[in-house]
Amino acid sequence: MQWTELIIFIVLFLLVTVLGFMAARWRSVSSLDHLDEWGLGGRKFGSWITWFLVGGDLYTAYTFVAVPALLFGAGATGFFALPYTIIAYPLVFLPVLRMWSVSRARGYVTPADFVRGRYGSSLLALLVAITGIVATMPYIALQLVGLEAVLRSMGFNDSGILGHLPLVIAFVILAVYTYQSGLRAPALIAFVKDILIYIVILVAVIYLPIKLGGWSEIFGAAETKLTGTNPATGKPFGDILLNSNNQLQYATLALGSALALFLYPHSITGVLASRGRDVLKRNMSALPAYSLLLGLLALLGFVAIAAGTQPIKNNATGRPDTNTIIPELFNGQFPSWFAGIAFAAIGIGALVPAAIMSIAAANLWTRNVYKEYVRKDATPKQEAKQAKVASLVVKFGAVLFIIGIDPQYAIDLQLIGGVIILQTLPAVAIALYTKWLHRWALVAGWAVGMAWGMFLLYQIANPATKRAHFGGYALPLDKLNILGWQPFPGSTVQIYVGFVALVANLLIALVVTLVIRRFDVFNGNDDTTGEDYHLDEHDKDLRPIAVH
């Protein structure tokens, strides 16, 4: 047991716990028994709070653990996280402003609320809500993987009930103060989390290269290791540069991840919690600063190779757990007291997004399942109570999820979630600008995209982890089978499954819409519900008009 690191970790964890409970009184109102207050912080967060909240929401334990672990294990493909976080903000700059305007005027709390109002379809809204909840679960699990990696580096065992007990205790505490304070808790804690992360990364990227002989030595060691033969596959581990087989995968993965980023319920929750369009404009312009930090952090995977750092073995499988590589790097290269600060940064970096994600999933359940199908006359107080209970269920569901599986790379969990959430893009993002795609066409596109995406993921094996199915997210083109037709037989070039599934989704939605409109399938009686909007160039005029 690493007692110095553990004590510092506990002290900082207790600090954020106190902040979590104090958050109920921060910017307080008479009561948090309203979903706008508990689930969206009163919709009044300013520029700084929104910057820390959204940054804490998007740059998580995934940033600290999974990206460097992917570089450590596979090389250059791990850098996909850098271009995707750069291009995401220009892509969503205008759509998030419009989503905020419409949601503020209509009182929408979730993206499914918007779909319900836009198309007048409770079924389509339900599909968007369920997709959001299901996609969020592996993302929360990703945070747990990061927290568990830190606990293992401090000496905790990873097997049995007692081995997972610290993880359960941490999430019980998180669940309690989130239940009490709602979105205000992670918003306040995000300040501490981001300050710690900035300190740790800046120290690491300056101190460690100096200690290890400079970046040329680090890249040389990384190239030597990655181009060696992986005994599990008989092929190289990877390379410090992309090759002809993974360039398409890299490009489609970066683009697909960028498109998915602000479709996640927790991302939209951070957007809707802000108090104005100007706040969002400043944040969409300033948030790419985190991408600089992300690039520096990713390089720590190569630093770990140069330092000779070895991941801890998983007791259940006997295989090295690459998710522990960064905690082990800090453990071996830094003094105990600073390693404790680094561990706390990763741990708190897991708690903040996990809280926001569970709140976002709870909002979806409450507004688009419970109120729509279970209790249509629910009062605001009953909605808030239901959301609080749902957030508890989501958190502990994620704990059970991570205890029951053994992912080689935590990043696979988030990327599978990305395949799922991408299928809501036509109904949510495209619908911000046009209702031309028919509601039933969107349902058909969603179904095809989801089914094909899961089928393709099922076909991907991972020899290194001995998983025959769901072994990753990169599909060799020779496995692309369209109704018995193989367009790329024998090709070893890889592509991101989420991108393929989204293309199928859009094509089906387009074709079905054309058929419905060409043959007037519903005799002109099916397209009369839902809202259209008059929007000026600033999206400010939101008077609803009748559709046809």
Order of alpha helices (4+ residues) and beta strands (2+ residues): alpha-alpha-alpha-alpha-alpha-alpha-alpha-alpha-alpha-alpha-alpha-alpha-alpha-alpha-alpha-alpha-alpha-alpha-alpha-alpha-alpha-alpha-beta-beta-alpha-beta-beta
